[in-house]
């Protein structure tokens, strides 16, 4: 799900907190999941922390390329 989310973000133009949330909802729905099931893991992957400011706003600030890069790095690290 995280890999699919990263790919969807890369193809998004004009990323906002709202569009990041919509893409997350769509991506998780396509995998028969809910966004809440991946938010904590996504936060850890992107920020390295279990809590913090609004995650979607953080995604908007980081930008789609940085978010996708962090997701790819986490997946590579975990699957070693």
Order of alpha helices (4+ residues) and beta strands (2+ residues): alpha-alpha-alpha-alpha-alpha
